Amino acid sequence: MSDLVIEAEKFATKLLNEKLDTSFLYHNLTHTQRVAEKTTELATLCELSEGDKEILFLSSWLHDTGYTEGIENHEEKSVGIAREFLNSKKYAADNIEAVCQLIMATKMEYEPKTQLEKIIRDADCSHIGSKSYMEVSELLRKEWELLCNKTYTEIEWLDENINFLSTKHKFHTPEAASIWDKRKGKNLSELLKTKKKLDADNKKLSQKKEELTFKKNKVEMPERGIETMFRVTLKNHMYLSNIADTKANILLSVNAIIVSLVLANLIPKLDNPSNKYLIIPTIIFVLVTVASIILSVLATRPNVTSGKFTKEDVANKKVNLLFFGNFHKMSLKDFEWAMSEMMQDREYLYSSMKKDLYFLGLVLDKKYKILRLTYSVFMVGIIVSVIAFAIAFQSSGIR
């Protein structure tokens, strides 16, 4: 593998890690790495020249970088990124055009013509011939829901996949067909079996629904709406909590690195009397980073609860059984009894769900307040530290 391909790998990895929206559950670094791996496998089987391999490998690493700038016309955006990167490396103009053409060949509606185009197309769809096809396909479904506003029912998604595998997709190279067609057939068979089973289940469900009275349907519809509201709201709360924890961890790591560098490089120099002008700026700098670390820890530190409840608490509807902190020290028997009591009492159940939402909101409020304070301390402290060092160096120069 050439040095330029290694540089392209590092460039694409850094770009996708840092700038790609987290909603890209399928078209992310994992997908790019898989395409690069399968491209290498096919290039070896096809016995390509070293020059063709280099162009192919560069294309595989850069073909989805355009997603960092948005989902629309991402191939053209990938071409722009690739062209800028390769020009900066003074790569041959003809080879740059070849790389860009291969990236454009990854468009689904494009019919590949050259061997290299066929190889990169096969590598781009290699998951179709893998055991993990179902899981990877589900990631694509979620990505479309988040970014393209495309929502599929289970049966619609099965139909979409069956249609794609049976009529739209084919491996363009004999090498890809020889190693992946068999598994592709098994995946298609599994999709058909799942669809058949789902059709049967839907038929049974439809028959059961027809047996329900109109009155019961009118009562249950609001119930489902309430449950959906709780489910979506709780999911949003947990997502916001994960964001807060991630931000706190980032700041904690940054400040830990800063403290390590200060202790290793700056503190030993303070023993020299000629460097005493650095003492005050260093103290300010260290205090700021330590304060940021402490606040980051406070933002992510969990609260410890008793983890116990009594039968009187359940009878009086005082305990929220949906929060693990209220029952983690109880026996399984007591917990099952309490859950049965709660599930039989609709008012108690919804009350517990409302309390769960409320206290999650309080936790989020605390986290984000501390997180905002942490970032403010870090930002102001860094500015003050830099000013202090500048004043110290200026004073040292005067003396």
C-alpha contacts under 8 A as a table, 3 or more apart, distances in Angstrom:
res1	aa1	res2	aa2	distance
1	M	5	V	6.53
1	M	6	I	7.19
1	M	54	E	7.47
2	S	5	V	5.34
2	S	6	I	6.54
2	S	54	E	7.02
3	D	6	I	5.08
3	D	7	E	6.24
4	L	7	E	5.00
4	L	8	A	6.13
4	L	89	K	7.96
5	V	8	A	4.94
5	V	9	E	6.14
5	V	54	E	6.73
5	V	57	F	6.56
5	V	58	L	5.68
6	I	9	E	5.06
6	I	10	K	6.34
7	E	10	K	5.12
7	E	11	F	6.05
8	A	11	F	4.95
8	A	12	A	6.00
8	A	58	L	6.43
8	A	61	W	6.58
8	A	62	L	7.27
9	E	12	A	5.29
9	E	13	T	5.99
9	E	58	L	7.95
9	E	61	W	5.88
10	K	13	T	5.14
10	K	14	K	6.10
11	F	14	K	5.35
11	F	15	L	6.08
12	A	15	L	5.07
12	A	16	L	5.99
12	A	61	W	6.23
12	A	62	L	6.20
12	A	65	T	6.63
13	T	16	L	5.39
13	T	17	N	6.01
13	T	29	L	6.53
14	K	17	N	5.16
14	K	18	E	6.02
15	L	18	E	5.39
15	L	19	K	5.68
15	L	20	L	7.24
15	L	65	T	7.31
15	L	68	T	7.65
16	L	19	K	5.59
16	L	20	L	4.96
16	L	28	N	6.74
16	L	29	L	5.94
16	L	65	T	6.73
16	L	68	T	6.77
17	N	20	L	6.27
17	N	29	L	7.03
19	K	68	T	5.61
20	L	24	F	7.31
20	L	28	N	7.38
20	L	67	Y	6.77
20	L	68	T	4.57
20	L	69	E	7.94
21	D	24	F	5.97
21	D	68	T	6.91
22	T	25	L	6.84
23	S	143	E	6.18
23	S	146	L	6.35
23	S	147	L	6.96
24	F	27	H	5.50
24	F	28	N	5.89
24	F	143	E	5.62
24	F	147	L	7.82
25	L	28	N	6.34
25	L	139	L	5.53
25	L	140	L	6.68
25	L	142	K	7.13
25	L	143	E	5.45
26	Y	30	T	7.85
26	Y	31	H	6.48
26	Y	136	V	7.03
26	Y	139	L	5.32
26	Y	140	L	5.06
26	Y	143	E	6.47
27	H	30	T	7.75
27	H	31	H	5.73
27	H	32	T	7.43
27	H	64	D	7.25
27	H	67	Y	7.73
27	H	140	L	7.85
28	N	31	H	5.43
28	N	32	T	6.50
29	L	32	T	5.03
29	L	33	Q	6.08
30	T	33	Q	5.15
30	T	34	R	6.19
31	H	34	R	5.06
31	H	35	V	6.22
32	T	35	V	5.10
32	T	36	A	6.15
32	T	60	S	7.02
32	T	61	W	6.16
32	T	63	H	7.95
32	T	64	D	7.06
33	Q	36	A	5.09
33	Q	37	E	6.10
33	Q	61	W	7.40
34	R	37	E	5.07
34	R	38	K	6.14
34	R	123	A	7.95
35	V	38	K	5.20
35	V	39	T	5.91
35	V	60	S	6.15
35	V	61	W	7.81
35	V	120	I	7.76
35	V	123	A	5.14
35	V	124	D	5.29
35	V	125	C	8.00
35	V	126	S	7.38
36	A	39	T	5.05
36	A	40	T	6.27
36	A	57	F	6.51
36	A	60	S	5.17
36	A	61	W	6.08
36	A	123	A	7.58
37	E	40	T	5.26
37	E	41	E	6.42
38	K	41	E	4.91
38	K	42	L	6.18
38	K	123	A	5.17
38	K	126	S	7.01
39	T	42	L	5.23
39	T	43	A	5.97
39	T	56	L	7.39
39	T	57	F	6.91
39	T	60	S	7.02
39	T	119	I	6.68
39	T	120	I	6.24
39	T	123	A	5.33
40	T	43	A	5.11
40	T	44	T	6.21
40	T	53	K	7.95
40	T	57	F	7.16
41	E	44	T	5.36
41	E	45	L	6.46
42	L	45	L	5.06
42	L	46	C	6.07
42	L	119	I	6.67
42	L	123	A	7.72
42	L	175	E	6.72
42	L	176	A	6.87
43	A	46	C	5.12
43	A	47	E	6.12
43	A	48	L	5.79
43	A	53	K	6.51
43	A	119	I	7.49
44	T	47	E	5.13
44	T	48	L	6.76
45	L	175	E	6.72
46	C	175	E	7.18
48	L	52	D	6.14
48	L	53	K	6.17
49	S	52	D	5.33
49	S	53	K	6.19
50	E	53	K	5.01
50	E	54	E	6.18
51	G	54	E	5.23
51	G	55	I	6.49
52	D	55	I	5.23
52	D	56	L	6.10
52	D	116	L	7.66
53	K	56	L	5.03
53	K	57	F	5.95
54	E	57	F	5.18
54	E	58	L	6.11
55	I	58	L	5.25
55	I	59	S	6.22
55	I	95	N	6.79
55	I	98	A	6.99
55	I	99	V	5.68
56	L	59	S	5.14
56	L	60	S	6.24
56	L	99	V	7.05
56	L	102	L	7.55
56	L	116	L	6.65
56	L	120	I	7.19
57	F	60	S	5.10
57	F	61	W	6.42
58	L	61	W	5.42
58	L	62	L	6.24
58	L	99	V	6.84
59	S	62	L	5.21
59	S	63	H	5.50
59	S	99	V	5.28
59	S	100	C	7.29
59	S	102	L	6.25
59	S	103	I	5.87
60	S	63	H	5.49
60	S	103	I	7.72
60	S	120	I	6.85
61	W	64	D	7.56
62	L	65	T	5.48
62	L	78	S	6.62
62	L	81	I	7.87
62	L	82	A	6.08
62	L	103	I	7.66
63	H	66	G	7.47
63	H	75	E	7.00
63	H	78	S	5.80
63	H	79	V	7.48
63	H	103	I	5.01
63	H	106	T	7.68
64	D	67	Y	5.90
64	D	74	H	7.17
64	D	75	E	7.00
64	D	78	S	5.95
65	T	68	T	5.92
65	T	74	H	7.90
65	T	77	K	7.64
65	T	78	S	5.13
65	T	81	I	7.09
66	G	69	E	5.55
66	G	70	G	6.89
66	G	71	I	7.76
66	G	74	H	4.67
66	G	75	E	6.24
66	G	76	E	7.29
66	G	77	K	4.46
66	G	78	S	3.86
66	G	79	V	7.54
66	G	80	G	8.00
66	G	81	I	6.93
67	Y	70	G	4.96
67	Y	71	I	5.40
67	Y	74	H	5.47
67	Y	77	K	7.65
67	Y	78	S	7.47
69	E	74	H	7.50
69	E	77	K	7.17
70	G	73	N	7.92
70	G	74	H	6.57
71	I	74	H	5.47
71	I	147	L	7.87
73	N	76	E	5.58
73	N	77	K	6.50
74	H	77	K	4.88
74	H	78	S	5.95
75	E	78	S	4.95
75	E	79	V	6.22
75	E	103	I	6.53
75	E	104	M	5.80
75	E	106	T	7.70
75	E	107	K	7.20
76	E	79	V	5.01
76	E	80	G	6.37
76	E	104	M	7.13
77	K	80	G	5.07
77	K	81	I	6.31
78	S	81	I	5.11
78	S	82	A	6.01
78	S	103	I	7.33
79	V	82	A	5.05
79	V	83	R	5.92
79	V	100	C	5.30
79	V	103	I	6.62
79	V	104	M	7.48
80	G	83	R	5.14
80	G	84	E	6.21
81	I	84	E	5.25
81	I	85	F	6.18
82	A	85	F	5.13
82	A	86	L	6.03
82	A	99	V	7.97
82	A	100	C	7.18
83	R	86	L	5.32
83	R	87	N	5.96
83	R	96	I	6.48
83	R	100	C	7.25
84	E	87	N	5.25
84	E	88	S	6.23
85	F	88	S	5.21
85	F	89	K	6.61
86	L	89	K	5.02
86	L	90	K	6.34
86	L	91	Y	5.45
86	L	96	I	6.69
87	N	90	K	4.86
87	N	91	Y	5.78
87	N	93	A	7.99
87	N	96	I	7.86
88	S	91	Y	7.70
91	Y	95	N	7.10
91	Y	96	I	6.71
92	A	95	N	5.32
92	A	96	I	6.27
93	A	96	I	5.03
93	A	97	E	6.36
94	D	97	E	5.25
94	D	98	A	6.35
95	N	98	A	4.91
95	N	99	V	6.23
96	I	99	V	5.13
96	I	100	C	6.25
97	E	100	C	5.06
97	E	101	Q	6.11
98	A	101	Q	5.12
98	A	102	L	6.34
99	V	102	L	5.20
99	V	103	I	6.37
100	C	103	I	5.09
100	C	104	M	6.32
101	Q	104	M	5.13
101	Q	105	A	6.19
102	L	105	A	4.89
102	L	106	T	6.90
102	L	116	L	7.27
102	L	117	E	5.59
102	L	120	I	7.23
103	I	106	T	5.59
104	M	107	K	5.95
105	A	110	Y	6.02
105	A	111	E	7.56
105	A	112	P	6.28
105	A	117	E	5.98
105	A	120	I	7.94
105	A	121	R	7.11
106	T	110	Y	7.19
106	T	117	E	7.89
106	T	120	I	7.12
106	T	121	R	5.63
106	T	124	D	7.30
107	K	110	Y	5.39
112	P	117	E	5.26
112	P	118	K	5.40
112	P	121	R	7.56
112	P	172	H	7.94
113	K	117	E	6.40
113	K	118	K	6.87
114	T	117	E	5.23
114	T	118	K	6.31
115	Q	118	K	5.09
115	Q	119	I	6.20
115	Q	173	T	7.65
116	L	119	I	5.07
116	L	120	I	6.32
117	E	120	I	5.42
117	E	121	R	6.20
118	K	121	R	5.18
118	K	122	D	6.15
118	K	172	H	5.38
118	K	173	T	6.17
119	I	122	D	5.16
119	I	123	A	6.13
119	I	172	H	7.34
119	I	173	T	6.55
119	I	176	A	7.97
120	I	123	A	4.99
120	I	124	D	5.98
121	R	124	D	5.05
121	R	125	C	6.49
121	R	172	H	7.65
122	D	125	C	5.31
122	D	126	S	5.88
122	D	171	F	5.70
122	D	172	H	6.45
122	D	173	T	7.30
122	D	176	A	6.55
123	A	126	S	4.87
124	D	127	H	7.88
125	C	128	I	5.87
126	S	129	G	5.67
126	S	130	S	6.98
126	S	180	W	7.42
127	H	130	S	5.00
127	H	131	K	7.98
127	H	132	S	7.04
127	H	133	Y	5.53
127	H	136	V	7.28
128	I	133	Y	5.59
128	I	165	L	7.94
128	I	180	W	7.72
128	I	183	R	7.86
128	I	184	K	5.70
128	I	187	N	7.65
129	G	133	Y	7.12
129	G	179	I	7.99
129	G	180	W	4.42
129	G	181	D	6.18
129	G	182	K	7.34
129	G	183	R	4.87
129	G	184	K	4.38
129	G	187	N	7.60
130	S	133	Y	5.52
130	S	180	W	7.11
130	S	183	R	6.19
130	S	184	K	7.17
131	K	134	M	7.73
131	K	183	R	7.19
131	K	187	N	7.77
132	S	135	E	5.47
132	S	136	V	6.17
133	Y	136	V	5.17
133	Y	137	S	5.87
133	Y	187	N	7.16
134	M	137	S	5.11
134	M	138	E	6.23
134	M	187	N	7.85
135	E	138	E	5.16
135	E	139	L	6.54
136	V	139	L	5.15
136	V	140	L	6.57
137	S	140	L	5.12
137	S	141	R	6.36
138	E	141	R	4.96
138	E	142	K	6.33
139	L	142	K	5.18
139	L	143	E	6.15
140	L	143	E	4.99
140	L	144	W	6.23
141	R	144	W	5.27
141	R	145	E	6.37
141	R	151	T	7.97
141	R	152	Y	7.72
141	R	157	W	7.78
142	K	145	E	5.03
142	K	146	L	6.26
143	E	146	L	5.17
143	E	147	L	5.96
143	E	148	C	7.64
144	W	147	L	5.27
144	W	148	C	4.83
144	W	149	N	6.33
144	W	150	K	5.46
144	W	151	T	7.41
145	E	148	C	5.85
145	E	149	N	4.90
145	E	150	K	4.80
145	E	151	T	5.28
146	L	149	N	6.12
146	L	150	K	7.86
147	L	150	K	7.99
152	Y	155	I	7.84
152	Y	156	E	5.54
152	Y	157	W	5.59
153	T	156	E	5.07
153	T	157	W	6.13
154	E	157	W	5.29
154	E	158	L	6.29
155	I	158	L	5.08
155	I	159	D	6.22
155	I	195	K	6.68
155	I	198	L	7.24
155	I	199	D	7.94
156	E	159	D	5.10
156	E	160	E	6.15
157	W	160	E	4.96
157	W	161	N	6.24
158	L	161	N	5.21
158	L	162	I	6.05
158	L	191	L	6.49
158	L	195	K	6.45
159	D	162	I	5.09
159	D	163	N	5.98
159	D	195	K	7.90
160	E	163	N	5.31
160	E	164	F	6.21
161	N	164	F	5.05
161	N	165	L	6.11
161	N	191	L	7.71
162	I	165	L	5.33
162	I	166	S	5.90
162	I	188	L	6.37
162	I	191	L	6.58
162	I	192	L	7.19
163	N	166	S	5.31
163	N	167	T	5.65
163	N	168	K	6.82
164	F	167	T	5.69
164	F	168	K	4.75
164	F	169	H	5.77
165	L	168	K	6.22
165	L	169	H	5.34
165	L	170	K	7.71
165	L	184	K	7.72
165	L	188	L	6.62
166	S	169	H	6.84
166	S	188	L	7.46
171	F	174	P	7.52
171	F	176	A	6.11
171	F	177	A	5.51
171	F	181	D	7.70
172	H	176	A	7.34
172	H	177	A	7.50
173	T	176	A	5.41
173	T	177	A	6.39
174	P	177	A	5.05
174	P	178	S	6.03
175	E	178	S	5.21
175	E	179	I	6.62
176	A	179	I	5.47
176	A	180	W	5.86
176	A	181	D	7.48
177	A	180	W	5.37
177	A	181	D	4.85
178	S	181	D	6.18
178	S	182	K	7.73
179	I	182	K	7.20
180	W	183	R	5.52
180	W	184	K	6.14
181	D	184	K	4.91
181	D	185	G	6.22
182	K	185	G	5.22
182	K	186	K	6.55
183	R	186	K	4.97
183	R	187	N	6.19
184	K	187	N	5.06
184	K	188	L	6.23
185	G	188	L	5.09
185	G	189	S	6.16
186	K	189	S	4.99
186	K	190	E	6.15
187	N	190	E	5.05
187	N	191	L	6.22
188	L	191	L	5.05
188	L	192	L	6.27
189	S	192	L	5.13
189	S	193	K	6.25
190	E	193	K	5.11
190	E	194	T	6.12
191	L	194	T	5.11
191	L	195	K	6.13
192	L	195	K	5.07
192	L	196	K	6.14
193	K	196	K	5.10
193	K	197	K	6.21
194	T	197	K	5.15
194	T	198	L	6.04
195	K	198	L	4.98
195	K	199	D	5.99
196	K	199	D	5.14
196	K	200	A	6.34
197	K	200	A	5.15
197	K	201	D	6.22
198	L	201	D	4.97
198	L	202	N	5.99
199	D	202	N	5.09
199	D	203	K	6.14
200	A	203	K	5.09
200	A	204	K	6.36
201	D	204	K	5.13
201	D	205	L	6.10
202	N	205	L	4.92
202	N	206	S	5.97
203	K	206	S	5.06
203	K	207	Q	6.30
204	K	207	Q	5.12
204	K	208	K	6.32
205	L	208	K	5.07
205	L	209	K	6.18
206	S	209	K	5.07
206	S	210	E	6.31
207	Q	210	E	5.18
207	Q	211	E	6.62
208	K	211	E	5.17
208	K	212	L	6.79
209	K	212	L	5.31
210	E	213	T	7.84
212	L	216	K	6.60
212	L	217	N	6.91
213	T	216	K	5.36
213	T	217	N	6.45
214	F	217	N	5.18
214	F	218	K	6.34
215	K	218	K	5.17
215	K	219	V	6.40
216	K	219	V	5.10
216	K	220	E	6.16
217	N	220	E	5.16
217	N	221	M	6.14
218	K	221	M	5.63
218	K	222	P	7.45
219	V	222	P	6.38
219	V	223	E	7.09
220	E	223	E	4.98
220	E	224	R	6.37
221	M	224	R	5.26
221	M	225	G	6.39
222	P	225	G	4.95
222	P	226	I	6.18
223	E	226	I	5.16
223	E	227	E	6.24
224	R	227	E	5.05
224	R	228	T	6.07
225	G	228	T	5.10
225	G	229	M	6.17
226	I	229	M	5.03
226	I	230	F	6.28
227	E	230	F	5.15
227	E	231	R	6.08
228	T	231	R	5.03
228	T	232	V	6.05
229	M	232	V	5.34
229	M	233	T	6.03
230	F	233	T	5.19
230	F	234	L	5.97
230	F	353	M	7.38
231	R	234	L	5.31
231	R	235	K	6.12
232	V	235	K	5.08
232	V	236	N	6.21
233	T	236	N	5.09
233	T	237	H	6.21
233	T	357	L	7.71
234	L	237	H	5.03
234	L	238	M	6.24
234	L	357	L	6.56
235	K	238	M	5.21
235	K	239	Y	6.17
236	N	239	Y	5.01
236	N	240	L	6.19
237	H	240	L	5.23
237	H	241	S	6.18
237	H	357	L	7.96
237	H	360	L	6.89
237	H	361	G	7.18
237	H	364	L	7.65
238	M	241	S	4.95
238	M	242	N	6.19
239	Y	242	N	5.15
239	Y	243	I	6.33
240	L	243	I	5.04
240	L	244	A	6.29
240	L	364	L	7.49
241	S	244	A	5.14
241	S	245	D	6.25
241	S	364	L	6.20
241	S	367	K	7.91
242	N	245	D	5.10
242	N	246	T	6.07
243	I	246	T	5.11
243	I	247	K	6.22
244	A	247	K	5.23
244	A	248	A	6.17
244	A	367	K	6.73
244	A	368	Y	6.61
244	A	371	L	7.28
245	D	248	A	5.09
245	D	249	N	6.07
245	D	299	A	7.40
245	D	300	T	5.82
246	T	249	N	5.09
246	T	250	I	6.19
247	K	250	I	5.12
247	K	251	L	6.33
247	K	371	L	7.87
248	A	251	L	5.21
248	A	252	L	6.04
248	A	296	S	5.03
248	A	297	V	7.48
248	A	299	A	6.71
248	A	300	T	6.92
248	A	371	L	6.61
249	N	252	L	4.91
249	N	253	S	6.07
249	N	296	S	7.00
250	I	253	S	5.22
250	I	254	V	6.20
251	L	254	V	5.10
251	L	255	N	6.14
251	L	292	S	7.51
251	L	293	I	7.44
251	L	296	S	6.80
251	L	375	Y	7.99
252	L	255	N	5.35
252	L	256	A	6.07
252	L	292	S	7.22
252	L	293	I	5.23
252	L	296	S	5.75
252	L	297	V	7.39
253	S	256	A	5.08
253	S	257	I	6.23
254	V	257	I	5.26
254	V	258	I	6.30
255	N	258	I	4.89
255	N	259	V	6.11
255	N	289	T	5.36
255	N	290	V	7.41
255	N	292	S	6.95
255	N	293	I	6.26
256	A	259	V	5.18
256	A	260	S	6.20
256	A	289	T	7.68
256	A	293	I	7.20
257	I	260	S	5.09
257	I	261	L	6.23
258	I	261	L	5.18
258	I	262	V	6.17
258	I	289	T	7.27
259	V	262	V	5.09
259	V	263	L	6.09
259	V	286	V	6.63
259	V	289	T	6.72
259	V	290	V	7.70
260	S	263	L	5.22
260	S	264	A	6.07
261	L	264	A	5.09
261	L	265	N	5.82
261	L	266	L	7.51
262	V	265	N	5.39
262	V	266	L	4.93
262	V	267	I	6.26
262	V	286	V	7.67
263	L	266	L	6.04
263	L	267	I	5.22
263	L	268	P	7.44
264	A	267	I	6.70
264	A	268	P	7.12
265	N	268	P	6.45
265	N	269	K	7.38
266	L	269	K	5.56
266	L	270	L	7.11
266	L	282	T	7.76
267	I	270	L	5.49
267	I	271	D	7.82
267	I	282	T	7.88
268	P	271	D	6.11
269	K	272	N	5.89
269	K	275	N	6.69
270	L	273	P	7.14
270	L	275	N	5.60
270	L	276	K	6.08
270	L	278	L	7.00
270	L	279	I	6.65
271	D	275	N	7.55
271	D	276	K	7.97
272	N	275	N	5.52
272	N	276	K	7.11
273	P	276	K	5.39
274	S	277	Y	7.61
275	N	278	L	5.71
275	N	279	I	7.63
276	K	279	I	5.46
277	Y	280	I	6.98
277	Y	392	A	5.66
277	Y	393	F	7.53
277	Y	395	S	7.85
277	Y	396	S	6.69
278	L	281	P	5.60
278	L	282	T	5.97
278	L	389	F	7.06
278	L	392	A	6.39
278	L	393	F	7.93
279	I	282	T	5.20
279	I	283	I	6.16
280	I	283	I	5.13
280	I	284	I	6.28
280	I	388	A	7.70
281	P	284	I	5.11
281	P	285	F	6.07
281	P	385	S	5.93
281	P	386	V	7.97
281	P	388	A	5.11
281	P	389	F	5.32
281	P	392	A	7.27
282	T	285	F	4.99
282	T	286	V	6.08
282	T	385	S	7.75
282	T	389	F	7.91
283	I	286	V	5.21
283	I	287	L	6.03
284	I	287	L	5.19
284	I	288	V	6.19
284	I	381	G	7.73
284	I	384	V	7.93
284	I	385	S	6.03
285	F	288	V	5.30
285	F	289	T	6.42
285	F	381	G	7.13
285	F	382	I	7.06
285	F	385	S	5.28
286	V	289	T	5.25
286	V	290	V	6.05
287	L	290	V	5.14
287	L	291	A	5.95
288	V	291	A	5.13
288	V	292	S	6.17
288	V	377	V	6.98
288	V	378	F	6.44
288	V	381	G	5.35
288	V	382	I	7.31
289	T	292	S	5.02
289	T	293	I	6.16
289	T	378	F	6.96
289	T	381	G	7.98
290	V	293	I	5.00
290	V	294	I	6.17
291	A	294	I	5.13
291	A	295	L	6.18
291	A	374	T	7.97
291	A	377	V	7.63
292	S	295	L	5.18
292	S	296	S	6.03
292	S	374	T	5.48
292	S	375	Y	7.62
292	S	377	V	6.59
292	S	378	F	5.93
293	I	296	S	5.07
293	I	297	V	6.21
294	I	297	V	5.18
294	I	298	L	6.22
295	L	298	L	4.96
295	L	299	A	6.17
295	L	370	I	6.55
295	L	371	L	7.37
295	L	373	L	7.83
295	L	374	T	5.65
296	S	299	A	5.12
296	S	300	T	6.62
296	S	370	I	7.68
296	S	371	L	6.83
296	S	374	T	6.53
297	V	300	T	5.35
297	V	301	R	5.76
298	L	301	R	5.15
298	L	370	I	7.43
299	A	366	K	7.57
299	A	367	K	4.98
299	A	368	Y	7.68
299	A	370	I	5.70
299	A	371	L	6.22
300	T	367	K	7.22
304	V	325	G	7.38
305	T	325	G	5.52
305	T	326	N	6.86
306	S	325	G	6.98
306	S	326	N	6.63
306	S	329	K	7.73
307	G	324	F	7.40
307	G	325	G	4.95
307	G	326	N	4.15
307	G	327	F	4.48
307	G	328	H	4.91
307	G	329	K	4.96
307	G	330	M	6.93
308	K	326	N	5.61
308	K	327	F	5.13
308	K	328	H	7.07
308	K	329	K	5.69
308	K	330	M	5.71
309	F	313	D	6.23
309	F	314	V	7.66
309	F	319	V	6.90
309	F	326	N	6.79
309	F	327	F	6.74
309	F	330	M	7.55
310	T	313	D	5.14
310	T	314	V	6.66
311	K	314	V	5.08
311	K	315	A	6.09
311	K	338	A	7.69
312	E	315	A	4.93
312	E	316	N	5.96
313	D	316	N	5.19
313	D	317	K	5.89
313	D	318	K	5.01
313	D	319	V	5.70
314	V	317	K	4.86
314	V	318	K	6.20
314	V	319	V	6.05
314	V	338	A	6.54
314	V	341	E	7.77
314	V	342	M	7.88
315	A	318	K	7.83
317	K	320	N	7.86
317	K	348	Y	6.32
319	V	326	N	7.17
319	V	352	S	7.82
320	N	323	F	6.13
320	N	326	N	6.81
320	N	352	S	5.10
320	N	353	M	7.98
320	N	355	K	7.15
320	N	356	D	7.29
321	L	324	F	7.14
321	L	326	N	6.41
321	L	327	F	6.82
321	L	338	A	7.75
321	L	339	M	7.03
321	L	352	S	7.05
322	L	352	S	6.75
322	L	353	M	7.15
322	L	356	D	6.95
323	F	326	N	5.86
323	F	327	F	7.54
323	F	356	D	6.92
324	F	327	F	5.54
324	F	328	H	5.67
325	G	328	H	5.82
327	F	330	M	5.23
327	F	335	F	7.03
330	M	334	D	6.55
330	M	335	F	6.43
331	S	334	D	5.42
331	S	335	F	6.25
332	L	335	F	5.08
332	L	336	E	6.04
333	K	336	E	5.26
333	K	337	W	6.26
334	D	337	W	5.15
334	D	338	A	6.19
335	F	338	A	5.11
335	F	339	M	6.12
336	E	339	M	5.12
336	E	340	S	6.13
337	W	340	S	5.16
337	W	341	E	6.33
338	A	341	E	5.09
338	A	342	M	6.26
339	M	342	M	5.04
339	M	343	M	6.07
340	S	343	M	5.19
340	S	344	Q	6.29
341	E	344	Q	5.37
341	E	345	D	6.55
342	M	345	D	5.18
342	M	346	R	7.41
342	M	348	Y	5.86
342	M	349	L	5.56
343	M	346	R	6.63
343	M	348	Y	7.91
343	M	349	L	6.13
345	D	348	Y	5.30
345	D	349	L	6.18
346	R	349	L	5.08
346	R	350	Y	6.26
347	E	350	Y	5.40
347	E	351	S	5.98
348	Y	351	S	5.00
348	Y	352	S	6.14
349	L	352	S	5.24
349	L	353	M	6.41
350	Y	353	M	4.98
350	Y	354	K	6.11
351	S	354	K	5.11
351	S	355	K	6.19
352	S	355	K	5.06
352	S	356	D	6.08
353	M	356	D	4.98
353	M	357	L	6.32
354	K	357	L	5.15
354	K	358	Y	6.18
355	K	358	Y	4.96
355	K	359	F	6.08
356	D	359	F	5.46
356	D	360	L	6.06
357	L	360	L	5.18
357	L	361	G	6.16
358	Y	361	G	5.08
358	Y	362	L	6.43
359	F	362	L	4.91
359	F	363	V	6.26
360	L	363	V	5.08
360	L	364	L	6.19
361	G	364	L	5.04
361	G	365	D	6.11
362	L	365	D	5.05
362	L	366	K	6.28
363	V	366	K	5.18
363	V	367	K	6.16
364	L	367	K	5.03
364	L	368	Y	6.08
365	D	368	Y	5.40
365	D	369	K	6.12
366	K	369	K	5.24
366	K	370	I	6.22
367	K	370	I	5.33
367	K	371	L	5.97
368	Y	371	L	4.80
368	Y	372	R	5.93
369	K	372	R	5.21
369	K	373	L	6.24
370	I	373	L	5.04
370	I	374	T	6.03
371	L	374	T	4.94
371	L	375	Y	6.28
372	R	375	Y	5.29
372	R	376	S	6.17
373	L	376	S	5.03
373	L	377	V	6.07
374	T	377	V	5.16
374	T	378	F	6.08
375	Y	378	F	5.00
375	Y	379	M	5.96
376	S	379	M	5.15
376	S	380	V	5.97
377	V	380	V	5.36
377	V	381	G	5.59
378	F	381	G	5.11
378	F	382	I	5.99
379	M	382	I	5.38
379	M	383	I	6.42
380	V	383	I	5.19
380	V	384	V	6.16
381	G	384	V	5.07
381	G	385	S	5.94
382	I	385	S	5.01
382	I	386	V	6.14
383	I	386	V	5.25
383	I	387	I	6.26
384	V	387	I	5.10
384	V	388	A	6.04
385	S	388	A	4.98
385	S	389	F	6.16
386	V	389	F	5.15
386	V	390	A	6.14
387	I	390	A	5.02
387	I	391	I	6.16
388	A	391	I	5.17
388	A	392	A	6.08
389	F	392	A	4.95
389	F	393	F	6.08
390	A	393	F	5.22
390	A	394	Q	6.11
391	I	394	Q	5.07
391	I	395	S	6.07
392	A	395	S	5.14
392	A	396	S	6.11
393	F	396	S	4.99
393	F	397	G	6.22
394	Q	397	G	5.14
394	Q	398	I	6.45
395	S	398	I	5.19
395	S	399	R	6.53
396	S	399	R	5.33
